[in-house]
Amino acid sequence: MADADDTTLNEDDLAAYLTGVIDGFEGLTRIVKFQSGQSNPTYRLDAESGTYVLRAKPPGKLLPSAHQVDREFKVMQALAGTCVPVPAMLHLASDGDSPIGRAFFVMQHVEGRIFWDPALPQLDDPVERGAVFDAMNRTLAAIHSVDLEAVGLADFGRPGNYFSRQLSRWSEQWRQSKIDDIAAMEQLIAWLEDNLPADDGAVALVHGDYRLDNLIFAADQPKLLAVLDWELSTLGHPIADLAYQCMQWRLPNSGAFKGLGGIDRAEQGLPSEAQYIAAYCDRRGLRGIDDWTFYLAFSFFRLAAILQGVFKRYADGNASNPQKAQIYGRNVPALSKLALEAIENG
């Protein structure tokens, strides 16, 4: 039986549909909505044939180019068999074919650990904490080293300056979804436009939301089993992913976002930001990274714009998790100010 708070999925219709399109699927007994997601609603499907995960578009009016579950399906399907661990993709339903009235896909359920706090307080061994971060670093380098032609993703993004396109996209998304004027965001957008680096031609598969709580680790070792939440993936500049992740070193460990601010990294066995960047550069054969301040400031801006969209969906009444959406949205000013601080400090 579906949970009482889940009125968006018709269990009987969904069960009949999945039985016909997924080999071996039978006996849907329970639908449980995960509460952690803020973009595409995600559900655990318990069936007699096993456990599955369904990820769908949210209901209601959506911003253009957002919530493209078909792109998530395509990229994870393409990565099967590469060095990048992903769940097995089982089925994609389009808007027109879907028994729930909106596009969704079903994938393998991967059993393991998700770490919600980057300080890893549940791990007692500093060596294991460091190994978790090293696995995260190694997998990020693997994502950016994927042979795009070989896996069929050469057309997964548009050519041209990635940061120019992204700045335009998220500036527009911000303006479409903003509720209150935030001077720091407008100041930040102006600075980013004035300091846009020249296109260096670097192109790779980028995840777009690469962070610790989008990864599943084995239950008994620091082995990364699956990378989740590929909604924002595209072809772009690989340093965008690295800078986005490195925001975590600058965010406070308390409040809406769990970062590493105020944590004694060395004592806890965690790498410093510089050590993490150096390990990534070593794995990818890079001598260093120019324009780091821009990349970091851009990452704060992009996250702020994404969360403003989450907040707008909350205001419109179709947020996946209304309580968290409200909290995240109200932190948009703080994120834009952190970006301006990064610029000021160079």
Buried (B, 14 or more C-beta within 10 A) or exposed (E): EBEEEEEBBBBEEBBEBBBEEBEEBEEBEBBBBEEEBBBBBBBBBBBEBEBBBBBBBBBEEBEEEBBBBBBBBBBBBBBEEBEBBBBEBBBBBEEEEBBBBBBBBBBBBBEBBBBEBBBBEEBEEBEEBBBBBBBBBBBBBBBBBBEBEEBEBEEBBEEEBBBBBBBEBBBBBBEEBBEEEBEBBBBBBEBBEEEBBEBEEEBBBBBBBBBBBBBBBBEEEBBBBBBBBBBBBBBBBBBBBBBBBBBBBBBBBEEBBBBBBEBEBEEBBBBEBEBBBBBBBEBBEBEEBEBBBBBBBBBBBBBBBBBBBBBBBBBEEBBBBEEBBBBBBEBBBBBBBBBBEBBEEE
